[in-house]
Amino acid sequence: MSSMLLNHKLDRAFGHMDVDGSGSIEREDLLGLGARILVGFGESPTSPAGHRLAQGFEGIWRTLAAEIDTDGDGAISSEEFRAGMTSAFIEGDRFDAVFAPAAEAVAGLCDTDGDGAVGPDEFWTMMAAFGTPREDVRATFERLDGDGDGVVSVGELVEATRQFYTSADPEAAGNWLFGPL
């Protein structure tokens, strides 16, 4: 993957995680992102689904803080993020251990009726929490709905997340997870 595309994806991910816009990611940022998702779906953090999501985001923070916060200041700069994410997730194999539990929890929360699929309205609610512009959500949904059946399966959503963070293929549908690059 070109370093330009890689950096663009990582910069977008950094922006989602830097919830307060301070220029660094701190624990409160990740927990705040999780809270926005829970609020969007009207889910309590103490429900089973809410607890899974909170634990997933806490796990991401613990790993990022331990492996990416190289100066140990409790805040991850964009430079630390790019370098650490490239090493651990693009060149390494840490997605399943670190991001997959949170991706599965978010996708499961999006499946509000438990049918294994995320419809356009549920997808919009999730994308709003991540700050994806409304005009990009429809195109993103259509790209991720590879078979054109009008829904994105929970598995497809998790795979799109994997592709966004790890794929070297510039044509991977998951690159569109948060809108066009």
Buried (B, 14 or more C-beta within 10 A) or exposed (E): BEEEBBBEBBEBBBBBBBBEEEEBBBBEBBBBBBBBBBEBBEBEBEEEBBBBBBBBBBBBBEBBBEBBBEEEEEBBBBEBBBBBBBEBBBEBEBBEEBBBBBBBBBBBBBBBEEEEBBBBEBBBBBBBBBBBEEEBBEEBBBBBBEEEEEBBBBEBBBBBBBBBBBBEEEEBBBBBBBBEE
